[in-house]
Amino acid sequence: MDVLKLGEPNNFWNAPSYSVKVRGTRYLWGSAGLTTNLTFGKPFVLHIANDQAGEPVTIGIRVAAGNETDLGTIAPGECLSVPVEDICGVYAECTTDSLVHCLIY
């Protein structure tokens, strides 16, 4: 069994990951340019962690029709897991700057 655990910013996950600097709106997965919702044989989960030294970040999903749904705001050091199925993007919004760490599992 794989275990995800928070750590220092240079070792935030104990599995392969990527980080995105968020100012304004940034896509953590997918794109506003996609015109089709993506469906997978086995849906995956995007694990999102706001850096402990970051600012509050609003997380949302987008579908191909252009509708966006805000899921809520995560504070510095908080995490959220988003199932990725039948959508075309997962975005983050921050009015200042925050580093968001992501892991697809």
CNS distance restraints for C-alpha pairs under 8 A (distance, minus, plus):
assign (resid   3 and name CA) (resid  14 and name CA) 7.52 0.50 0.50
assign (resid   4 and name CA) (resid  13 and name CA) 5.97 0.50 0.50
assign (resid   4 and name CA) (resid  14 and name CA) 6.14 0.50 0.50
assign (resid   4 and name CA) (resid  15 and name CA) 7.37 0.50 0.50
assign (resid   5 and name CA) (resid  12 and name CA) 7.29 0.50 0.50
assign (resid   5 and name CA) (resid  13 and name CA) 5.75 0.50 0.50
assign (resid   5 and name CA) (resid  14 and name CA) 6.62 0.50 0.50
assign (resid   6 and name CA) (resid  11 and name CA) 7.93 0.50 0.50
assign (resid   6 and name CA) (resid  12 and name CA) 5.19 0.50 0.50
assign (resid   6 and name CA) (resid  13 and name CA) 5.89 0.50 0.50
assign (resid   7 and name CA) (resid  11 and name CA) 5.69 0.50 0.50
assign (resid   7 and name CA) (resid  12 and name CA) 4.61 0.50 0.50
assign (resid   7 and name CA) (resid  13 and name CA) 6.73 0.50 0.50
assign (resid   8 and name CA) (resid  12 and name CA) 5.42 0.50 0.50
assign (resid   9 and name CA) (resid  51 and name CA) 7.13 0.50 0.50
assign (resid  12 and name CA) (resid 101 and name CA) 7.42 0.50 0.50
assign (resid  13 and name CA) (resid  17 and name CA) 6.92 0.50 0.50
assign (resid  13 and name CA) (resid 103 and name CA) 7.85 0.50 0.50
assign (resid  15 and name CA) (resid 103 and name CA) 7.67 0.50 0.50
assign (resid  16 and name CA) (resid 103 and name CA) 6.87 0.50 0.50
assign (resid  17 and name CA) (resid 101 and name CA) 7.10 0.50 0.50
assign (resid  17 and name CA) (resid 102 and name CA) 5.69 0.50 0.50
assign (resid  17 and name CA) (resid 103 and name CA) 4.75 0.50 0.50
assign (resid  17 and name CA) (resid 104 and name CA) 7.39 0.50 0.50
assign (resid  18 and name CA) (resid 101 and name CA) 5.90 0.50 0.50
assign (resid  18 and name CA) (resid 102 and name CA) 5.42 0.50 0.50
assign (resid  18 and name CA) (resid 103 and name CA) 6.68 0.50 0.50
assign (resid  19 and name CA) (resid  99 and name CA) 6.62 0.50 0.50
assign (resid  19 and name CA) (resid 100 and name CA) 5.51 0.50 0.50
assign (resid  19 and name CA) (resid 101 and name CA) 4.29 0.50 0.50
assign (resid  19 and name CA) (resid 102 and name CA) 5.95 0.50 0.50
assign (resid  20 and name CA) (resid  26 and name CA) 7.95 0.50 0.50
assign (resid  20 and name CA) (resid  28 and name CA) 6.93 0.50 0.50
assign (resid  20 and name CA) (resid  99 and name CA) 5.75 0.50 0.50
assign (resid  20 and name CA) (resid 100 and name CA) 5.27 0.50 0.50
assign (resid  20 and name CA) (resid 101 and name CA) 6.47 0.50 0.50
assign (resid  20 and name CA) (resid 102 and name CA) 7.89 0.50 0.50
assign (resid  21 and name CA) (resid  97 and name CA) 6.93 0.50 0.50
assign (resid  21 and name CA) (resid  98 and name CA) 5.85 0.50 0.50
assign (resid  21 and name CA) (resid  99 and name CA) 4.51 0.50 0.50
assign (resid  21 and name CA) (resid 100 and name CA) 6.30 0.50 0.50
assign (resid  22 and name CA) (resid  26 and name CA) 5.84 0.50 0.50
assign (resid  22 and name CA) (resid  92 and name CA) 6.78 0.50 0.50
assign (resid  22 and name CA) (resid  93 and name CA) 6.59 0.50 0.50
assign (resid  22 and name CA) (resid  94 and name CA) 6.09 0.50 0.50
assign (resid  22 and name CA) (resid  97 and name CA) 5.68 0.50 0.50
assign (resid  22 and name CA) (resid  98 and name CA) 5.28 0.50 0.50
assign (resid  22 and name CA) (resid  99 and name CA) 6.05 0.50 0.50
assign (resid  22 and name CA) (resid 100 and name CA) 6.96 0.50 0.50
assign (resid  23 and name CA) (resid  93 and name CA) 6.70 0.50 0.50
assign (resid  23 and name CA) (resid  94 and name CA) 5.20 0.50 0.50
assign (resid  23 and name CA) (resid  95 and name CA) 6.04 0.50 0.50
assign (resid  23 and name CA) (resid  96 and name CA) 5.63 0.50 0.50
assign (resid  23 and name CA) (resid  97 and name CA) 4.92 0.50 0.50
assign (resid  23 and name CA) (resid  98 and name CA) 6.88 0.50 0.50
assign (resid  24 and name CA) (resid  93 and name CA) 5.25 0.50 0.50
assign (resid  24 and name CA) (resid  94 and name CA) 5.18 0.50 0.50
assign (resid  24 and name CA) (resid  95 and name CA) 5.57 0.50 0.50
assign (resid  24 and name CA) (resid  96 and name CA) 7.36 0.50 0.50
assign (resid  25 and name CA) (resid  91 and name CA) 6.72 0.50 0.50
assign (resid  25 and name CA) (resid  92 and name CA) 5.69 0.50 0.50
assign (resid  25 and name CA) (resid  93 and name CA) 4.40 0.50 0.50
assign (resid  25 and name CA) (resid  94 and name CA) 6.78 0.50 0.50
assign (resid  26 and name CA) (resid  91 and name CA) 5.60 0.50 0.50
assign (resid  26 and name CA) (resid  92 and name CA) 5.44 0.50 0.50
assign (resid  26 and name CA) (resid  93 and name CA) 6.49 0.50 0.50
assign (resid  27 and name CA) (resid  31 and name CA) 6.08 0.50 0.50
assign (resid  27 and name CA) (resid  32 and name CA) 7.91 0.50 0.50
assign (resid  27 and name CA) (resid  89 and name CA) 6.70 0.50 0.50
assign (resid  27 and name CA) (resid  90 and name CA) 5.80 0.50 0.50
assign (resid  27 and name CA) (resid  91 and name CA) 4.14 0.50 0.50
assign (resid  27 and name CA) (resid  92 and name CA) 6.21 0.50 0.50
assign (resid  28 and name CA) (resid  89 and name CA) 7.62 0.50 0.50
assign (resid  28 and name CA) (resid  90 and name CA) 5.62 0.50 0.50
assign (resid  28 and name CA) (resid  91 and name CA) 5.35 0.50 0.50
assign (resid  28 and name CA) (resid  92 and name CA) 6.68 0.50 0.50
assign (resid  28 and name CA) (resid 102 and name CA) 7.42 0.50 0.50
assign (resid  29 and name CA) (resid  89 and name CA) 5.47 0.50 0.50
assign (resid  29 and name CA) (resid  90 and name CA) 5.14 0.50 0.50
assign (resid  29 and name CA) (resid  91 and name CA) 6.96 0.50 0.50
assign (resid  30 and name CA) (resid  34 and name CA) 7.41 0.50 0.50
assign (resid  30 and name CA) (resid  88 and name CA) 5.52 0.50 0.50
assign (resid  30 and name CA) (resid  89 and name CA) 4.10 0.50 0.50
assign (resid  30 and name CA) (resid  90 and name CA) 6.37 0.50 0.50
assign (resid  31 and name CA) (resid  88 and name CA) 6.50 0.50 0.50
assign (resid  31 and name CA) (resid  89 and name CA) 5.32 0.50 0.50
assign (resid  31 and name CA) (resid  90 and name CA) 7.90 0.50 0.50
assign (resid  32 and name CA) (resid  62 and name CA) 7.57 0.50 0.50
assign (resid  32 and name CA) (resid  66 and name CA) 7.84 0.50 0.50
assign (resid  32 and name CA) (resid  88 and name CA) 7.49 0.50 0.50
assign (resid  32 and name CA) (resid  89 and name CA) 6.81 0.50 0.50
assign (resid  34 and name CA) (resid  64 and name CA) 6.44 0.50 0.50
assign (resid  34 and name CA) (resid  88 and name CA) 6.16 0.50 0.50
assign (resid  35 and name CA) (resid  64 and name CA) 4.96 0.50 0.50
assign (resid  35 and name CA) (resid  65 and name CA) 7.47 0.50 0.50
assign (resid  35 and name CA) (resid  88 and name CA) 7.69 0.50 0.50
assign (resid  36 and name CA) (resid  63 and name CA) 7.86 0.50 0.50
assign (resid  36 and name CA) (resid  64 and name CA) 5.14 0.50 0.50
assign (resid  36 and name CA) (resid  87 and name CA) 7.97 0.50 0.50
assign (resid  36 and name CA) (resid  88 and name CA) 6.64 0.50 0.50
assign (resid  37 and name CA) (resid  63 and name CA) 6.05 0.50 0.50
assign (resid  37 and name CA) (resid  64 and name CA) 5.37 0.50 0.50
assign (resid  37 and name CA) (resid  86 and name CA) 4.99 0.50 0.50
assign (resid  37 and name CA) (resid  87 and name CA) 4.55 0.50 0.50
assign (resid  37 and name CA) (resid  88 and name CA) 4.77 0.50 0.50
assign (resid  38 and name CA) (resid  85 and name CA) 6.46 0.50 0.50
assign (resid  38 and name CA) (resid  86 and name CA) 5.04 0.50 0.50
assign (resid  38 and name CA) (resid  87 and name CA) 5.67 0.50 0.50
assign (resid  38 and name CA) (resid  88 and name CA) 5.86 0.50 0.50
assign (resid  39 and name CA) (resid  43 and name CA) 7.36 0.50 0.50
assign (resid  39 and name CA) (resid  85 and name CA) 5.34 0.50 0.50
assign (resid  39 and name CA) (resid  86 and name CA) 4.95 0.50 0.50
assign (resid  39 and name CA) (resid  87 and name CA) 7.57 0.50 0.50
assign (resid  40 and name CA) (resid  85 and name CA) 6.65 0.50 0.50
assign (resid  43 and name CA) (resid  83 and name CA) 6.91 0.50 0.50
assign (resid  43 and name CA) (resid  84 and name CA) 5.97 0.50 0.50
assign (resid  43 and name CA) (resid  85 and name CA) 5.54 0.50 0.50
assign (resid  44 and name CA) (resid  83 and name CA) 5.99 0.50 0.50
assign (resid  44 and name CA) (resid  84 and name CA) 5.57 0.50 0.50
assign (resid  44 and name CA) (resid  85 and name CA) 7.39 0.50 0.50
assign (resid  44 and name CA) (resid 104 and name CA) 6.89 0.50 0.50
assign (resid  44 and name CA) (resid 105 and name CA) 5.74 0.50 0.50
assign (resid  45 and name CA) (resid  81 and name CA) 6.36 0.50 0.50
assign (resid  45 and name CA) (resid  82 and name CA) 5.53 0.50 0.50
assign (resid  45 and name CA) (resid  83 and name CA) 4.35 0.50 0.50
assign (resid  45 and name CA) (resid  84 and name CA) 5.65 0.50 0.50
assign (resid  45 and name CA) (resid 104 and name CA) 5.89 0.50 0.50
assign (resid  45 and name CA) (resid 105 and name CA) 5.31 0.50 0.50
assign (resid  46 and name CA) (resid  81 and name CA) 5.66 0.50 0.50
assign (resid  46 and name CA) (resid  82 and name CA) 5.17 0.50 0.50
assign (resid  46 and name CA) (resid  83 and name CA) 6.24 0.50 0.50
assign (resid  46 and name CA) (resid  84 and name CA) 6.69 0.50 0.50
assign (resid  46 and name CA) (resid 102 and name CA) 6.73 0.50 0.50
assign (resid  46 and name CA) (resid 103 and name CA) 5.79 0.50 0.50
assign (resid  46 and name CA) (resid 104 and name CA) 4.64 0.50 0.50
assign (resid  46 and name CA) (resid 105 and name CA) 6.38 0.50 0.50
assign (resid  47 and name CA) (resid  79 and name CA) 7.27 0.50 0.50
assign (resid  47 and name CA) (resid  80 and name CA) 6.00 0.50 0.50
assign (resid  47 and name CA) (resid  81 and name CA) 4.34 0.50 0.50
assign (resid  47 and name CA) (resid  82 and name CA) 6.38 0.50 0.50
assign (resid  47 and name CA) (resid 102 and name CA) 5.58 0.50 0.50
assign (resid  47 and name CA) (resid 103 and name CA) 5.09 0.50 0.50
assign (resid  47 and name CA) (resid 104 and name CA) 6.26 0.50 0.50
assign (resid  47 and name CA) (resid 105 and name CA) 7.41 0.50 0.50
assign (resid  48 and name CA) (resid  79 and name CA) 5.50 0.50 0.50
assign (resid  48 and name CA) (resid  80 and name CA) 5.18 0.50 0.50
assign (resid  48 and name CA) (resid  81 and name CA) 5.97 0.50 0.50
assign (resid  48 and name CA) (resid  82 and name CA) 7.76 0.50 0.50
assign (resid  48 and name CA) (resid 100 and name CA) 6.84 0.50 0.50
assign (resid  48 and name CA) (resid 101 and name CA) 5.83 0.50 0.50
assign (resid  48 and name CA) (resid 102 and name CA) 4.71 0.50 0.50
assign (resid  48 and name CA) (resid 103 and name CA) 6.73 0.50 0.50
assign (resid  49 and name CA) (resid  77 and name CA) 6.71 0.50 0.50
assign (resid  49 and name CA) (resid  78 and name CA) 5.87 0.50 0.50
assign (resid  49 and name CA) (resid  79 and name CA) 4.23 0.50 0.50
assign (resid  49 and name CA) (resid  80 and name CA) 6.47 0.50 0.50
assign (resid  49 and name CA) (resid 100 and name CA) 5.73 0.50 0.50
assign (resid  49 and name CA) (resid 101 and name CA) 5.09 0.50 0.50
assign (resid  49 and name CA) (resid 102 and name CA) 6.42 0.50 0.50
assign (resid  50 and name CA) (resid  54 and name CA) 6.49 0.50 0.50
assign (resid  50 and name CA) (resid  55 and name CA) 7.88 0.50 0.50
assign (resid  50 and name CA) (resid  56 and name CA) 7.79 0.50 0.50
assign (resid  50 and name CA) (resid  57 and name CA) 7.23 0.50 0.50
assign (resid  50 and name CA) (resid  74 and name CA) 6.84 0.50 0.50
assign (resid  50 and name CA) (resid  75 and name CA) 6.76 0.50 0.50
assign (resid  50 and name CA) (resid  76 and name CA) 5.23 0.50 0.50
assign (resid  50 and name CA) (resid  77 and name CA) 5.37 0.50 0.50
assign (resid  50 and name CA) (resid  78 and name CA) 5.71 0.50 0.50
assign (resid  50 and name CA) (resid  79 and name CA) 6.32 0.50 0.50
assign (resid  50 and name CA) (resid  98 and name CA) 7.27 0.50 0.50
assign (resid  50 and name CA) (resid  99 and name CA) 6.40 0.50 0.50
assign (resid  50 and name CA) (resid 100 and name CA) 4.64 0.50 0.50
assign (resid  50 and name CA) (resid 101 and name CA) 6.33 0.50 0.50
assign (resid  51 and name CA) (resid  76 and name CA) 5.54 0.50 0.50
assign (resid  51 and name CA) (resid  77 and name CA) 5.37 0.50 0.50
assign (resid  51 and name CA) (resid  78 and name CA) 7.81 0.50 0.50
assign (resid  51 and name CA) (resid  98 and name CA) 6.94 0.50 0.50
assign (resid  51 and name CA) (resid  99 and name CA) 5.50 0.50 0.50
assign (resid  51 and name CA) (resid 100 and name CA) 5.75 0.50 0.50
assign (resid  51 and name CA) (resid 101 and name CA) 6.91 0.50 0.50
assign (resid  52 and name CA) (resid  76 and name CA) 4.64 0.50 0.50
assign (resid  52 and name CA) (resid  77 and name CA) 4.09 0.50 0.50
assign (resid  52 and name CA) (resid  78 and name CA) 7.76 0.50 0.50
assign (resid  53 and name CA) (resid  76 and name CA) 6.24 0.50 0.50
assign (resid  53 and name CA) (resid  77 and name CA) 7.56 0.50 0.50
assign (resid  53 and name CA) (resid  98 and name CA) 7.76 0.50 0.50
assign (resid  54 and name CA) (resid  75 and name CA) 7.89 0.50 0.50
assign (resid  54 and name CA) (resid  76 and name CA) 5.14 0.50 0.50
assign (resid  54 and name CA) (resid  77 and name CA) 7.78 0.50 0.50
assign (resid  54 and name CA) (resid  97 and name CA) 6.98 0.50 0.50
assign (resid  54 and name CA) (resid  98 and name CA) 4.45 0.50 0.50
assign (resid  54 and name CA) (resid  99 and name CA) 6.07 0.50 0.50
assign (resid  55 and name CA) (resid  75 and name CA) 6.52 0.50 0.50
assign (resid  55 and name CA) (resid  76 and name CA) 5.69 0.50 0.50
assign (resid  55 and name CA) (resid  94 and name CA) 7.33 0.50 0.50
assign (resid  55 and name CA) (resid  96 and name CA) 7.15 0.50 0.50
assign (resid  55 and name CA) (resid  97 and name CA) 6.56 0.50 0.50
assign (resid  55 and name CA) (resid  98 and name CA) 5.30 0.50 0.50
assign (resid  56 and name CA) (resid  73 and name CA) 6.42 0.50 0.50
assign (resid  56 and name CA) (resid  74 and name CA) 5.70 0.50 0.50
assign (resid  56 and name CA) (resid  75 and name CA) 4.40 0.50 0.50
assign (resid  56 and name CA) (resid  76 and name CA) 5.99 0.50 0.50
assign (resid  56 and name CA) (resid  94 and name CA) 6.73 0.50 0.50
assign (resid  56 and name CA) (resid  98 and name CA) 7.60 0.50 0.50
assign (resid  57 and name CA) (resid  73 and name CA) 5.35 0.50 0.50
assign (resid  57 and name CA) (resid  74 and name CA) 5.44 0.50 0.50
assign (resid  57 and name CA) (resid  75 and name CA) 6.52 0.50 0.50
assign (resid  57 and name CA) (resid  92 and name CA) 6.28 0.50 0.50
assign (resid  57 and name CA) (resid  93 and name CA) 5.58 0.50 0.50
assign (resid  57 and name CA) (resid  94 and name CA) 5.03 0.50 0.50
assign (resid  57 and name CA) (resid  98 and name CA) 7.33 0.50 0.50
assign (resid  58 and name CA) (resid  70 and name CA) 6.99 0.50 0.50
assign (resid  58 and name CA) (resid  71 and name CA) 7.37 0.50 0.50
assign (resid  58 and name CA) (resid  72 and name CA) 5.51 0.50 0.50
assign (resid  58 and name CA) (resid  73 and name CA) 4.07 0.50 0.50
assign (resid  58 and name CA) (resid  74 and name CA) 6.34 0.50 0.50
assign (resid  58 and name CA) (resid  92 and name CA) 5.54 0.50 0.50
assign (resid  58 and name CA) (resid  93 and name CA) 5.08 0.50 0.50
assign (resid  58 and name CA) (resid  94 and name CA) 6.60 0.50 0.50
assign (resid  59 and name CA) (resid  70 and name CA) 5.98 0.50 0.50
assign (resid  59 and name CA) (resid  71 and name CA) 5.61 0.50 0.50
assign (resid  59 and name CA) (resid  72 and name CA) 5.78 0.50 0.50
assign (resid  59 and name CA) (resid  73 and name CA) 6.09 0.50 0.50
assign (resid  59 and name CA) (resid  74 and name CA) 7.49 0.50 0.50
assign (resid  59 and name CA) (resid  90 and name CA) 7.27 0.50 0.50
assign (resid  59 and name CA) (resid  91 and name CA) 5.80 0.50 0.50
assign (resid  59 and name CA) (resid  92 and name CA) 4.61 0.50 0.50
assign (resid  59 and name CA) (resid  93 and name CA) 6.57 0.50 0.50
assign (resid  60 and name CA) (resid  68 and name CA) 6.79 0.50 0.50
assign (resid  60 and name CA) (resid  69 and name CA) 5.36 0.50 0.50
assign (resid  60 and name CA) (resid  70 and name CA) 4.07 0.50 0.50
assign (resid  60 and name CA) (resid  71 and name CA) 4.96 0.50 0.50
assign (resid  60 and name CA) (resid  72 and name CA) 7.14 0.50 0.50
assign (resid  60 and name CA) (resid  90 and name CA) 5.75 0.50 0.50
assign (resid  60 and name CA) (resid  91 and name CA) 5.31 0.50 0.50
assign (resid  60 and name CA) (resid  92 and name CA) 6.43 0.50 0.50
assign (resid  61 and name CA) (resid  68 and name CA) 5.71 0.50 0.50
assign (resid  61 and name CA) (resid  69 and name CA) 5.39 0.50 0.50
assign (resid  61 and name CA) (resid  70 and name CA) 6.60 0.50 0.50
assign (resid  61 and name CA) (resid  71 and name CA) 7.38 0.50 0.50
assign (resid  61 and name CA) (resid  87 and name CA) 7.11 0.50 0.50
assign (resid  61 and name CA) (resid  88 and name CA) 7.79 0.50 0.50
assign (resid  61 and name CA) (resid  89 and name CA) 5.63 0.50 0.50
assign (resid  61 and name CA) (resid  90 and name CA) 4.45 0.50 0.50
assign (resid  61 and name CA) (resid  91 and name CA) 6.08 0.50 0.50
assign (resid  62 and name CA) (resid  66 and name CA) 6.43 0.50 0.50
assign (resid  62 and name CA) (resid  67 and name CA) 5.77 0.50 0.50
assign (resid  62 and name CA) (resid  68 and name CA) 4.43 0.50 0.50
assign (resid  62 and name CA) (resid  69 and name CA) 6.46 0.50 0.50
assign (resid  62 and name CA) (resid  87 and name CA) 6.10 0.50 0.50
assign (resid  62 and name CA) (resid  88 and name CA) 5.88 0.50 0.50
assign (resid  62 and name CA) (resid  89 and name CA) 5.02 0.50 0.50
assign (resid  62 and name CA) (resid  90 and name CA) 6.32 0.50 0.50
assign (resid  62 and name CA) (resid  91 and name CA) 7.63 0.50 0.50
assign (resid  63 and name CA) (resid  67 and name CA) 5.66 0.50 0.50
assign (resid  63 and name CA) (resid  68 and name CA) 6.66 0.50 0.50
assign (resid  63 and name CA) (resid  86 and name CA) 7.53 0.50 0.50
assign (resid  63 and name CA) (resid  87 and name CA) 4.70 0.50 0.50
assign (resid  63 and name CA) (resid  88 and name CA) 5.21 0.50 0.50
assign (resid  63 and name CA) (resid  89 and name CA) 6.82 0.50 0.50
assign (resid  64 and name CA) (resid  87 and name CA) 6.88 0.50 0.50
assign (resid  64 and name CA) (resid  88 and name CA) 5.89 0.50 0.50
assign (resid  74 and name CA) (resid  78 and name CA) 5.65 0.50 0.50
assign (resid  74 and name CA) (resid  79 and name CA) 6.80 0.50 0.50
assign (resid  74 and name CA) (resid  80 and name CA) 7.50 0.50 0.50
assign (resid  94 and name CA) (resid  98 and name CA) 6.89 0.50 0.50
